[in-house]
Amino acid sequence: MKLIHKILSPFLFSIATTAFAAPATLYYNGDILTMEGDSPKYVEAVLVKDDKIAYVGDMKGALAEAGTNANMHDLKGHTLLPGFIDTWGHFALIAQDTFGVNVAYFSKNPPQNKSQFFEKLKTEGRPFNGWIVGTGYSEALLSDGAITLAELDQAFPNTPVLIENISTLTGMVNSAGLKKLGITPATKAVNGFIPVDPKTGKLTGDLIGMPYLTAVAKAVGKYSQDLTFESYRKTEKLYLSNGFTTAQSYEASVADIRNMRLAVDRGVVKVDLIALPTFDIVDELLKTNPNYQFGVYSKGDRGFKVAGIQVPTDGAPQLRLAYFTKPYLDTTGFSKDWRGFAYYPQSLIDKYVKLAYEKNIQYFGYSNGDAGIDMTLAAIDKVVKETGISDDRRTVIAHSFFVRDDQLESYKKNKIMAVMMPNGTWLYGDVYPKVLGAERANNLSPLKSVHEKGVVTALHNDTPSSGPNVLFSIWGAVNRQTASGNTLGPEQRVDPYLALKGFTSNAAYQYKEEGKKGTITTGKLADLVELNQNPLKVNPKDIKDISVVRTIKAGVALYTN
């Protein structure tokens, strides 16, 4: 009997596997854009078996490979692409924002003026931890200008209210909120500003930098794991509805890392989730485990992973916090030759670049102004010379907003990726000429120059610092249109295919996942997105109006519009 069992077991297992395996799915009758290579390549059909791409090519070959009982998915002229990959985003912060009211330009029925703004807060706001929180506020997008403390107090005289600016670096609280936080005109700001009206000596309600981040932490407070997971589900839905199959959460805390790993392991979150902690959190991880694994997924080729180490040098240019080599054109409220400032001394940047290179941890710099970029470049150049390590580490400088042409030579030499945010042109393109001058403003996110220098670039939305819509970002990179309809730096426009690479093949390359994701290639994960139109074939001005029809993660459709 034992001999018969040994002979029959493999046979029975084979039958069982065949019987219970999910049928293959064949995609056809649309523009199937593989994103392989430097120019567009289309195929007739794609076959998905289980979680992988099993065949890419002509229809005849796909049918032969599919066999019987395959699901036939007629694209009906739609466009199929690799699933979008988030290269720089705030998954955990977006989740936290679900406890407040989204008043951003990408919200449902976004407010156009102050009256609509307050109405939205009042009708949709539900006190959380005793506060009403509004997220994604942008004064530039309200027709009647910035909200004042007096107006906020009039609308909410008793309930503490926190308004989070879309930059995620500054915000406003009403008087009830200031009182609850214990902030007075005498409160000293650390690593930021608590503005006081110079005429009256009274607080304006604005909080910038660390005072603002501290206020957010106090207002939101702590909440249960069940509530955390519920916020993750809502956030994942947002990502999937915009075609993302991989999400990132930078500035992840130890608690974020623990919760996100658990959410993925329990199947609460089904997209791949990548955490990117700052240097101080990395110190904690290494202190607990000197051999902590970075860049390794929890489930083989998918799941959760901690990508590397993030080190910022400076802040937002629209708030005049970015660090420049030359003064801002408009220094109102700052010193005469205000150039912004560095978050940390050069020695700290040097320390963590060295740590990253010596321990083979992927380094993610975060630099905005050209002086901030100089700091990151100097640290990388120094460690390469000292250690002789010159292999491709997929080192990143995120934002790289105002990178100079001469700095791009260093990017190329030291194999540094520029990960840029095209939405910044639309959001702040009307602000930069005023605060920086036309020449620097036109060089915002110079994607064309970066590409021509041979530097690999990926794109990001930095949500919730801008909207999650990939097609809107592609539109921004292609058109470089500002919110007022002007064109900023037309010489830096790129074609739609290059922009798409920034969310697909180049994005996969950033995470060292080009062998698993980023293109429609046989053997790769079946991470796909179906669009109702082809971004390469519509009028460039209409790219932002393209919508996601379906998002497929590892062969399973997780979102259908």
C-alpha positions as CSV (number, residue, x, y, z in Angstrom):
1,M,0.0,0.0,0.0
2,K,2.8,2.4,0.8
3,L,4.4,1.8,-2.6
4,I,1.1,2.4,-4.4
5,H,0.6,5.6,-2.3
6,K,4.0,6.8,-3.3
7,I,3.3,6.2,-7.0
8,L,-0.2,7.7,-6.9
9,S,0.5,10.8,-4.7
10,P,2.3,12.9,-7.4
11,F,-0.3,11.9,-9.9
12,L,-3.2,12.8,-7.6
13,F,-1.5,16.1,-6.7
14,S,-1.1,16.9,-10.4
15,I,-4.8,16.3,-10.9
16,A,-5.8,18.4,-7.9
17,T,-3.5,21.2,-8.9
18,T,-5.1,21.2,-12.4
19,A,-8.6,21.0,-11.0
20,F,-8.3,23.8,-8.5
21,A,-5.9,26.2,-10.3
22,A,-7.5,29.4,-11.3
23,P,-8.1,29.6,-15.1
24,A,-5.8,31.7,-17.2
25,T,-6.9,35.2,-18.3
26,L,-6.2,36.4,-21.9
27,Y,-6.2,40.2,-22.5
28,Y,-6.8,41.3,-26.1
29,N,-8.4,43.8,-28.5
30,G,-6.7,47.0,-27.1
31,D,-3.5,48.9,-27.0
32,I,-1.3,46.7,-24.9
33,L,1.7,48.9,-24.2
34,T,4.6,46.8,-22.7
35,M,6.8,49.8,-21.6
36,E,9.8,47.8,-22.6
37,G,12.7,49.8,-24.1
38,D,13.1,53.5,-24.9
39,S,10.2,53.7,-27.4
40,P,6.6,52.4,-27.4
41,K,6.1,48.7,-28.1
42,Y,2.7,47.2,-28.5
43,V,1.5,43.5,-28.6
44,E,-1.7,41.9,-29.5
45,A,-2.3,39.8,-26.4
46,V,-1.2,39.1,-22.9
47,L,-1.9,35.9,-21.0
48,V,-1.9,35.8,-17.2
49,K,-1.7,32.4,-15.4
50,D,-2.2,32.6,-11.6
51,D,-0.1,35.6,-10.5
52,K,2.4,35.9,-13.4
53,I,2.5,37.0,-17.0
54,A,2.7,33.8,-19.0
55,Y,2.8,35.0,-22.6
56,V,3.2,38.3,-24.4
57,G,2.8,38.5,-28.1
58,D,0.4,37.8,-30.9
59,M,-3.1,36.5,-30.5
60,K,-2.4,33.1,-32.1
61,G,0.4,32.3,-29.7
62,A,-1.6,33.5,-26.7
63,L,-4.5,31.2,-27.6
64,A,-2.2,28.3,-28.0
65,E,-0.6,29.0,-24.6
66,A,-3.9,29.6,-22.9
67,G,-5.4,26.2,-23.7
68,T,-9.0,25.5,-22.8
69,N,-11.3,27.4,-20.3
70,A,-9.2,30.6,-20.3
71,N,-11.1,33.8,-19.3
72,M,-11.2,36.0,-22.4
73,H,-10.9,39.7,-21.3
74,D,-11.9,41.9,-24.2
75,L,-10.2,45.3,-23.6
76,K,-12.7,46.9,-26.1
77,G,-10.1,49.4,-27.3
78,H,-8.8,50.3,-23.9
79,T,-5.1,50.5,-23.0
80,L,-3.3,48.0,-20.8
81,L,-0.1,49.0,-19.0
82,P,2.0,47.7,-16.2
83,G,0.6,48.6,-12.8
84,F,1.8,52.0,-11.5
85,I,4.5,52.1,-8.8
86,D,4.6,54.7,-6.1
87,T,8.1,56.1,-5.8
88,W,7.6,58.7,-3.1
89,G,4.4,58.9,-1.1
90,H,2.8,59.0,2.3
91,F,0.6,55.9,2.7
92,A,0.4,56.1,6.5
93,L,-0.2,59.9,6.4
94,I,-3.0,59.4,3.8
95,A,-4.5,56.8,6.1
96,Q,-4.3,59.2,9.0
97,D,-6.0,61.9,6.9
98,T,-9.0,59.7,6.5
99,F,-10.0,60.8,10.0
100,G,-10.4,64.4,8.8
101,V,-12.2,66.2,6.0
102,N,-10.4,66.3,2.6
103,V,-10.6,69.9,1.3
104,A,-7.9,69.4,-1.3
105,Y,-8.3,70.1,-5.0
106,F,-8.5,66.3,-5.6
107,S,-11.3,65.8,-3.1
108,K,-14.9,65.2,-4.0
109,N,-16.5,68.6,-4.7
110,P,-13.4,70.6,-3.7
111,P,-14.1,74.1,-2.2
112,Q,-13.6,77.0,-4.6
113,N,-13.9,79.8,-2.0
114,K,-13.9,80.4,1.7
115,S,-17.7,80.0,2.1
116,Q,-17.5,76.5,0.4
117,F,-14.5,75.7,2.5
118,F,-16.2,76.3,5.8
119,E,-19.4,74.7,4.6
120,K,-17.5,71.5,3.7
121,L,-15.8,71.5,7.1
122,K,-19.1,71.9,9.0
123,T,-21.1,69.4,7.0
124,E,-18.4,66.7,6.7
125,G,-16.4,67.3,9.8
126,R,-16.7,64.8,12.7
127,P,-14.7,65.5,15.8
128,F,-11.8,63.0,16.1
129,N,-10.0,63.1,19.5
130,G,-11.9,66.3,20.2
131,W,-10.6,68.0,17.0
132,I,-12.0,68.8,13.6
133,V,-9.3,68.4,11.0
134,G,-9.2,69.6,7.4
135,T,-6.6,68.2,5.1
136,G,-5.1,69.4,1.8
137,Y,-5.8,73.1,2.2
138,S,-4.3,75.4,-0.4
139,E,-5.0,79.2,-0.2
140,A,-3.9,79.6,-3.9
141,L,-6.9,77.6,-5.0
142,L,-9.5,79.6,-3.2
143,S,-10.8,82.5,-5.3
144,D,-11.0,84.9,-2.3
145,G,-7.6,84.2,-0.8
146,A,-6.2,82.8,2.4
147,I,-8.3,82.0,5.5
148,T,-7.5,84.1,8.5
149,L,-7.6,83.2,12.2
150,A,-10.5,85.6,12.7
151,E,-12.6,83.8,10.0
152,L,-11.7,80.4,11.4
153,D,-12.7,81.5,14.9
154,Q,-16.0,82.9,13.6
155,A,-16.8,79.6,11.9
156,F,-15.6,77.5,14.9
157,P,-15.6,79.5,18.1
158,N,-15.4,76.6,20.5
159,T,-14.3,73.4,18.8
160,P,-10.5,73.0,18.2
161,V,-9.8,73.0,14.5
162,L,-6.6,72.1,12.6
163,I,-6.3,72.9,9.0
164,E,-3.5,71.0,7.3
165,N,-1.8,72.7,4.4
166,I,-1.4,70.5,1.3
167,S,2.4,70.9,1.7
168,T,2.1,68.7,4.8
169,L,4.7,71.1,6.4
170,T,2.5,73.9,7.6
171,G,-1.0,74.5,8.8
172,M,-3.4,76.7,10.9
173,V,-5.3,76.2,14.1
174,N,-8.1,78.3,15.5
175,S,-7.9,80.0,18.9
176,A,-9.6,77.1,20.6
177,G,-6.9,74.9,19.1
178,L,-4.1,77.2,20.2
179,K,-5.5,77.1,23.7
180,K,-5.7,73.3,23.8
181,L,-2.1,73.1,22.5
182,G,-0.9,75.6,25.1
183,I,0.6,77.9,22.4
184,T,0.9,81.6,23.3
185,P,2.8,84.5,21.7
186,A,5.6,83.7,24.1
187,T,6.0,80.1,22.9
188,K,9.4,79.4,21.4
189,A,9.5,77.5,18.1
190,V,12.0,74.7,17.6
191,N,12.9,73.8,14.0
192,G,10.2,76.0,12.6
193,F,8.1,79.1,13.1
194,I,5.1,80.2,15.2
195,P,4.3,83.5,13.4
196,V,3.1,86.5,15.3
197,D,1.5,89.5,13.7
198,P,4.1,92.3,14.0
199,K,1.4,95.0,14.2
200,T,-0.7,93.4,16.9
201,G,1.7,91.1,18.6
202,K,-1.0,88.3,18.4
203,L,-0.7,84.8,17.0
204,T,-1.8,84.4,13.4
205,G,-2.8,80.7,14.0
206,D,-0.2,79.5,11.5
207,L,2.3,76.8,12.5
208,I,5.3,76.0,10.3
209,G,7.7,73.1,10.5
210,M,8.1,71.2,13.8
211,P,5.4,73.2,15.7
212,Y,2.9,72.2,13.1
213,L,4.0,68.5,13.1
214,T,3.8,68.5,16.9
215,A,0.3,69.9,16.7
216,V,-0.8,67.2,14.2
217,A,0.5,64.5,16.5
218,K,-1.4,65.9,19.5
219,A,-4.6,66.5,17.6
220,V,-4.8,63.1,16.1
221,G,-3.5,61.3,19.1
222,K,-3.3,57.5,19.4
223,Y,-6.0,55.1,18.1
224,S,-6.6,51.4,17.9
225,Q,-5.1,48.9,15.6
226,D,-8.6,48.1,14.2
227,L,-9.0,51.8,13.3
228,T,-5.5,51.8,11.8
229,F,-6.4,48.9,9.6
230,E,-9.7,50.5,8.5
231,S,-7.8,53.6,7.5
232,Y,-5.3,51.4,5.5
233,R,-8.2,49.8,3.6
234,K,-9.5,53.2,2.6
235,T,-6.1,54.3,1.6
236,E,-5.5,51.2,-0.5
237,K,-8.7,51.8,-2.3
238,L,-7.5,55.3,-3.2
239,Y,-4.3,53.8,-4.6
240,L,-6.0,51.1,-6.5
241,S,-8.5,53.5,-8.1
242,N,-5.6,55.4,-9.5
243,G,-3.9,52.3,-10.9
244,F,-1.2,51.7,-8.3
245,T,-0.2,48.2,-7.4
246,T,2.7,49.2,-5.3
247,A,2.5,52.0,-2.6
248,Q,5.2,53.7,-0.5
249,S,5.2,55.3,2.9
250,Y,8.1,57.5,3.5
251,E,9.0,59.0,6.9
252,A,7.6,55.7,8.3
253,S,7.8,55.4,12.1
254,V,8.6,52.2,14.0
255,A,4.9,51.9,14.7
256,D,4.0,52.4,11.0
257,I,6.5,49.7,10.0
258,R,5.0,47.3,12.5
259,N,1.4,48.0,11.5
260,M,2.0,48.0,7.8
261,R,3.9,44.7,7.9
262,L,1.0,43.2,10.0
263,A,-1.6,44.6,7.6
264,V,0.1,43.0,4.6
265,D,0.7,39.7,6.4
266,R,-3.0,39.5,7.4
267,G,-4.2,40.4,4.0
268,V,-5.7,43.7,5.1
269,V,-3.6,45.4,2.4
270,K,-3.1,43.5,-0.9
271,V,-0.9,46.0,-2.8
272,D,2.8,45.8,-2.2
273,L,3.7,48.2,0.6
274,I,7.1,49.8,0.9
275,A,8.2,51.7,4.0
276,L,10.9,54.3,3.9
277,P,12.1,55.5,7.4
278,T,14.2,58.5,8.2
279,F,17.7,58.1,9.5
280,D,16.7,58.3,13.2
281,I,14.2,55.4,12.8
282,V,16.9,53.4,10.9
283,D,19.1,53.9,13.9
284,E,16.4,52.4,16.1
285,L,16.0,49.4,13.7
286,L,19.7,48.7,13.6
287,K,20.0,49.1,17.4
288,T,17.4,46.4,17.8
289,N,18.9,44.2,15.0
290,P,22.3,45.1,13.6
291,N,21.5,42.8,10.6
292,Y,18.1,44.3,9.9
293,Q,17.0,43.4,6.3
294,F,16.4,46.3,4.0
295,G,15.0,45.9,0.5
296,V,13.6,42.4,1.1
297,Y,9.9,41.6,0.7
298,S,8.1,39.6,3.3
299,K,6.5,37.3,0.7
300,G,9.3,36.6,-1.7
301,D,8.7,38.8,-4.7
302,R,5.9,40.9,-3.0
303,G,4.4,41.9,0.3
304,F,6.0,44.4,2.6
305,K,9.5,45.7,2.8
306,V,11.6,48.5,4.3
307,A,13.4,50.0,1.3
308,G,16.2,52.0,2.8
309,I,17.1,55.2,4.6
310,Q,15.7,58.6,4.0
311,V,17.7,61.8,4.9
312,P,16.2,65.2,4.2
313,T,18.3,68.4,3.7
314,D,15.7,71.2,3.4
315,G,12.0,72.1,3.0
316,A,9.4,73.3,0.6
317,P,10.4,76.0,-1.9
318,Q,6.8,77.4,-2.1
319,L,7.1,78.2,1.6
320,R,10.6,79.6,1.1
321,L,12.1,76.9,3.3
322,A,14.1,75.2,0.5
323,Y,17.9,75.9,0.8
324,F,19.3,77.8,-2.2
325,T,22.8,79.1,-3.1
326,K,21.3,82.5,-4.1
327,P,18.7,84.5,-2.1
328,Y,15.0,84.3,-2.8
329,L,13.6,87.1,-4.9
330,D,10.8,87.8,-2.4
331,T,12.2,87.8,1.2
332,T,9.1,89.4,2.9
333,G,8.9,88.2,6.4
334,F,12.5,86.8,6.3
335,S,16.0,88.4,6.5
336,K,17.3,90.4,3.6
337,D,19.4,87.7,2.0
338,W,17.1,84.8,2.9
339,R,18.2,81.6,1.1
340,G,16.2,79.1,3.2
341,F,18.0,76.8,5.5
342,A,19.5,73.3,5.9
343,Y,17.6,71.0,8.3
344,Y,20.8,69.5,9.5
345,P,24.6,70.1,9.4
346,Q,26.7,68.6,6.6
347,S,28.3,66.2,9.1
348,L,25.0,64.5,9.7
349,I,24.3,64.0,5.9
350,D,27.9,62.7,5.6
351,K,27.3,60.3,8.5
352,Y,24.3,58.6,7.1
353,V,25.4,58.5,3.5
354,K,28.5,56.6,4.8
355,L,26.3,54.3,6.9
356,A,24.1,53.5,3.8
357,Y,27.0,52.8,1.5
358,E,29.0,50.7,4.0
359,K,26.0,48.6,5.0
360,N,24.6,48.5,1.5
361,I,21.3,50.2,2.5
362,Q,19.7,52.1,-0.3
363,Y,20.0,55.8,0.2
364,F,17.1,58.2,-0.4
365,G,18.1,61.8,-0.2
366,Y,15.4,64.4,0.0
367,S,16.6,67.8,-1.4
368,N,14.7,70.7,-2.9
369,G,16.8,73.8,-3.4
370,D,20.1,73.6,-5.2
371,A,22.1,74.2,-2.0
372,G,20.2,71.3,-0.4
373,I,21.1,69.2,-3.4
374,D,24.7,70.3,-3.0
375,M,24.8,68.9,0.5
376,T,23.5,65.4,-0.6
377,L,25.9,65.4,-3.6
378,A,28.9,66.4,-1.5
379,A,28.2,63.6,1.0
380,I,27.8,61.0,-1.8
381,D,30.9,62.2,-3.6
382,K,32.9,62.1,-0.3
383,V,31.9,58.5,0.5
384,V,32.5,57.2,-3.0
385,K,36.1,58.6,-2.8
386,E,36.7,57.3,0.7
387,T,35.3,53.8,0.2
388,G,35.8,53.2,-3.5
389,I,32.2,52.0,-3.7
390,S,31.0,53.1,-7.1
391,D,28.5,50.4,-8.1
392,D,24.9,51.2,-8.9
393,R,23.2,51.4,-5.5
394,R,20.0,53.0,-7.0
395,T,20.8,56.1,-4.8
396,V,17.9,58.6,-5.0
397,I,17.5,62.3,-4.6
398,A,13.8,62.8,-4.3
399,H,12.1,66.0,-5.5
400,S,15.4,67.5,-7.0
401,F,13.1,70.4,-7.7
402,F,15.8,73.0,-8.6
403,V,18.7,70.9,-9.6
404,R,21.3,72.8,-11.6
405,D,22.6,71.6,-14.9
406,D,26.1,71.2,-13.5
407,Q,24.8,69.1,-10.6
408,L,23.3,66.6,-13.1
409,E,26.9,65.7,-14.0
410,S,27.3,64.4,-10.4
411,Y,24.0,62.5,-10.6
412,K,25.3,60.8,-13.7
413,K,28.8,60.1,-12.4
414,N,27.6,58.6,-9.1
415,K,24.6,56.8,-10.6
416,I,22.0,58.9,-8.7
417,M,18.4,58.8,-9.7
418,A,16.3,62.0,-9.9
419,V,12.8,61.3,-8.6
420,M,10.6,64.3,-9.5
421,M,7.1,65.6,-8.8
422,P,5.5,67.1,-12.0
423,N,2.4,68.1,-10.0
424,G,4.5,70.9,-8.4
425,T,4.4,72.8,-11.7
426,W,0.6,73.0,-11.6
427,L,0.3,73.6,-7.9
428,Y,3.1,76.2,-7.4
429,G,4.1,77.2,-10.9
430,D,2.5,80.6,-10.5
431,V,4.3,81.1,-7.1
432,Y,7.8,80.4,-8.1
433,P,8.4,83.2,-10.6
434,K,7.5,85.6,-7.8
435,V,9.6,84.1,-5.0
436,L,12.5,82.8,-7.1
437,G,12.5,84.8,-10.4
438,A,11.8,83.5,-13.9
439,E,15.1,81.8,-14.6
440,R,15.0,79.5,-11.6
441,A,11.2,79.0,-11.8
442,N,11.5,77.8,-15.4
443,N,14.0,75.2,-14.3
444,L,11.6,73.6,-11.9
445,S,11.8,69.8,-12.2
446,P,13.9,69.9,-15.4
447,L,12.9,66.5,-16.7
448,K,14.1,67.1,-20.2
449,S,17.6,68.1,-19.0
450,V,17.8,65.2,-16.7
451,H,16.9,62.8,-19.4
452,E,19.3,64.3,-21.9
453,K,22.1,64.0,-19.3
454,G,21.5,60.3,-19.2
455,V,20.2,60.4,-15.6
456,V,17.4,57.9,-14.8
457,T,14.3,59.6,-13.6
458,A,11.2,58.4,-11.9
459,L,8.1,60.4,-11.1
460,H,5.9,60.7,-8.0
461,N,2.9,62.5,-6.6
462,D,4.0,62.8,-3.0
463,T,0.3,62.3,-2.0
464,P,-1.2,63.9,0.0
465,S,1.1,66.8,-0.9
466,S,-0.6,66.6,-4.3
467,G,-3.3,64.5,-5.9
468,P,-2.9,60.7,-6.4
469,N,-3.9,60.8,-10.1
470,V,-1.0,59.4,-12.2
471,L,-2.6,60.6,-15.4
472,F,-2.7,64.2,-14.0
473,S,1.0,63.9,-13.2
474,I,1.8,62.6,-16.7
475,W,-0.2,65.5,-18.1
476,G,1.8,67.9,-15.9
477,A,5.2,66.5,-17.1
478,V,4.0,66.7,-20.7
479,N,2.4,70.2,-20.6
480,R,4.0,72.0,-17.6
481,Q,0.9,74.0,-17.2
482,T,0.3,76.0,-14.0
483,A,-3.1,76.4,-12.2
484,S,-3.6,79.7,-13.9
485,G,-3.1,78.2,-17.3
486,N,0.4,79.5,-17.9
487,T,3.2,77.3,-19.2
488,L,6.3,77.2,-17.0
489,G,9.6,76.3,-18.7
490,P,8.2,74.8,-21.9
491,E,11.8,73.7,-22.9
492,Q,11.6,71.1,-20.0
493,R,8.5,69.4,-21.3
494,V,8.8,65.6,-22.1
495,D,6.9,63.2,-24.2
496,P,4.1,61.0,-22.6
497,Y,6.1,57.8,-23.0
498,L,9.1,59.0,-21.0
499,A,6.7,60.3,-18.3
500,L,4.9,56.9,-18.2
501,K,8.3,55.3,-17.6
502,G,8.5,57.3,-14.5
503,F,5.6,55.4,-12.9
504,T,6.4,52.0,-14.5
505,S,9.7,50.7,-15.7
506,N,11.9,53.4,-14.1
507,A,9.9,53.2,-10.9
508,A,10.6,49.5,-10.7
509,Y,14.2,50.2,-11.4
510,Q,14.3,52.5,-8.4
511,Y,13.4,49.7,-6.1
512,K,15.7,47.1,-7.8
513,E,12.6,45.4,-9.0
514,E,13.0,45.7,-12.8
515,G,13.2,41.9,-13.0
516,K,9.7,41.5,-11.4
517,K,7.7,44.6,-12.3
518,G,7.5,47.7,-14.4
519,T,6.9,46.2,-17.8
520,I,4.5,43.7,-19.4
521,T,7.1,40.9,-19.8
522,T,6.7,37.1,-19.6
523,G,7.6,35.9,-16.2
524,K,6.9,39.1,-14.3
525,L,4.2,39.7,-11.8
526,A,0.8,40.2,-13.3
527,D,0.5,43.8,-12.0
528,L,-1.6,45.6,-14.6
529,V,-3.7,48.7,-15.1
530,E,-6.4,49.2,-17.7
531,L,-7.1,52.8,-18.9
532,N,-10.0,54.0,-21.0
533,Q,-7.7,55.8,-23.4
534,N,-4.1,55.7,-24.5
535,P,-1.9,58.5,-23.1
536,L,0.3,58.3,-26.1
537,K,-2.5,58.8,-28.6
538,V,-4.8,61.4,-27.1
539,N,-4.2,65.2,-27.4
540,P,-1.5,65.9,-24.8
541,K,-3.9,68.4,-23.1
542,D,-6.4,65.6,-22.6
543,I,-4.2,63.2,-20.8
544,K,-5.4,64.3,-17.3
545,D,-9.0,63.3,-18.3
546,I,-8.0,59.6,-18.9
547,S,-9.5,57.3,-16.2
548,V,-8.5,54.0,-14.7
549,V,-10.9,51.2,-15.7
550,R,-9.3,48.3,-13.8
551,T,-6.4,47.6,-11.5
552,I,-5.0,44.1,-11.4
553,K,-2.6,43.0,-8.7
554,A,-0.8,39.6,-9.1
555,G,-3.5,38.5,-11.6
556,V,-6.5,39.5,-9.4
557,A,-8.6,42.5,-10.3
558,L,-8.8,44.5,-7.0
559,Y,-10.5,47.6,-8.5
560,T,-13.0,48.0,-11.3
561,N,-14.5,51.3,-12.3
